[in-house]
């Protein structure tokens, strides 16, 4: 099993060639179904992280604005209860 994973990793590393320039190119000659599956999961994970981060930041901003609105006077001083 370890030999198979090592061979698969070596094959994937040997097969992929990345060229950076104006456009990112990824050339895959072997193991296309595995690479496609991995790329789909990579993109799905990035989209999920983007959505979670956007929701968390929006929630934080909302809470901060709500706190300021409830605990500050018009002069900028903290209300004393």
Protein Blocks (a to p, Z undefined) as FASTA:
>chain_A
ZZmmmmmmmmmmmmpccdddfbccdddfbhklmmmmmmmmmmmmmmmmmmmmmmmmmmmm
mmmmmmmmmmccfkopacdZZ
